[in-house]
Amino acid sequence: MSKNVEQQNVENGENINSKDFLIGSLIGGIVGASVALLFAPKSGKELRDDLNEGAVVLKDRANEWKDVAYVKGNEWKDYAKEASGQVQKNVTEKSQELTEKFKDTSKSIQDKINVAKENASVVKETAEEAAEEVAEAAEEAAEDVKNK
């Protein structure tokens, strides 16, 4: 399981690095094209046409990025739902296991208490019988002493 998590972390890191690279490339391309247009010796009309063309290209790229972001967002949402469901399932299972262990342990302790109570009753009865026998023996000994 940890191997999958590590692999996902590496893939996520690669995805983030790829995303950062693509964003940097896009921004760098825009800045470079703008600088080239501004410093190129062209007429005003040619410059405006080039700027408009660049704006259209930029708009198209922005739409592509929007679509990619939408798809990735849905993928992450699905992944989060799946991971959340798995965590909830694991918590439920562990909770049930702990509840069962607690019930078993409680029953075991209650059984031991019942056995101890039974043993205490037997010991008490045995002690009472022994006390009666000692009392009878003491009375017999006292009578024997009186008779002699």
Rosetta blueprint (number, residue, H / E / L):
1 M L
2 S H
3 K H
4 N H
5 V H
6 E H
7 Q H
8 Q H
9 N H
10 V H
11 E H
12 N H
13 G H
14 E H
15 N H
16 I H
17 N H
18 S H
19 K H
20 D H
21 F H
22 L H
23 I H
24 G H
25 S H
26 L H
27 I H
28 G H
29 G H
30 I H
31 V H
32 G H
33 A H
34 S H
35 V H
36 A H
37 L H
38 L H
39 F H
40 A L
41 P L
42 K L
43 S L
44 G H
45 K H
46 E H
47 L H
48 R H
49 D H
50 D H
51 L H
52 N H
53 E H
54 G H
55 A H
56 V H
57 V H
58 L H
59 K H
60 D H
61 R H
62 A H
63 N H
64 E H
65 W H
66 K H
67 D H
68 V H
69 A H
70 Y H
71 V H
72 K H
73 G H
74 N H
75 E H
76 W H
77 K H
78 D H
79 Y H
80 A H
81 K H
82 E H
83 A H
84 S H
85 G H
86 Q H
87 V H
88 Q H
89 K H
90 N H
91 V H
92 T H
93 E H
94 K H
95 S H
96 Q H
97 E H
98 L H
99 T H
100 E H
101 K H
102 F H
103 K H
104 D H
105 T H
106 S H
107 K H
108 S H
109 I H
110 Q H
111 D H
112 K H
113 I H
114 N H
115 V H
116 A H
117 K H
118 E H
119 N H
120 A H
121 S H
122 V H
123 V H
124 K H
125 E H
126 T H
127 A H
128 E H
129 E H
130 A H
131 A H
132 E H
133 E H
134 V H
135 A H
136 E H
137 A H
138 A H
139 E H
140 E H
141 A H
142 A H
143 E H
144 D H
145 V H
146 K H
147 N H
148 K L
